[in-house]
Amino acid sequence: MTGDIIELFVWMWIIATAAFVPLGYFIYKYTQKNGKPFGETEPHGDSQSFVNDLAESAIHFVKSRMAKK
């Protein structure tokens, strides 16, 4: 009986540790570099991207096909 409780307690600690390690890592990184968790990052949409260019060309293609009908 006591062995089962100790085993359950150990498993709960292992699961809790695995669940909260990412949160602890994020808090650790956030407290570095003046509150920027991953250093200097660009705001979304300011940089060119192959995927964005491809999506824009696909949208333009569909709009041009719809305009011809």
N, C-alpha and C positions, 0 to 999 in steps of 0.2 A: 504494500500500500504506500509506504513512504517512498519507495523507489520510483513508483509511478508518478507521484507528485513532483519529485525532484527532476525526473525526466521531462515531464510536462513543462516545468519551470525553465529548464535549459532550452527546450524547443521554442518556447515563447520568446526568450531572450534572443535566440538566433533569428527568428522571424522578425522581431521588432528591430534588430540591428540592420537586417537587410532592407527593411522598409524605410528606415530613417537615415541611412547613410547618404543617399542622394540629396536629401534636404540639408544635412549637415555640410556636405561638400559645397552646395550652392551658397549657403550662408557664409562659409569660409571664403569662397571666391568673391562674394559680394562685399565683404568687409575690406578687401584689398583694392588697390587702384582707385581710390576716391569714389567708392560706391558703384563702380562699373564692373559687373561681375566677370566679364570676359574681355576687358580692355576696350580699346576704341573700336567701335563698330559703326558702319555706315547706316544711316536711316534707310528703311525699306523703300525701294523704288528709285534711288539715286544712281545706282550703278547699272550698266548694261548687262543683259543676261541673254544667253542663247535661247532659253526657254521663253522669256518674255518676247523676244523678237519673233520667235516661231509662232507664238500665240497671236501676236499682233498681225502677222502676215496671214495667218489662217482666218482671223476675223475680217480682215480687209478682203480676202478672197471670197468669203461667204457673202459679205455685203455687196460686192461687185456682181456676183452671180444673181443675188436677189434683185438688184436694181435693173438687171437686163430683162427680167421677166415681165 
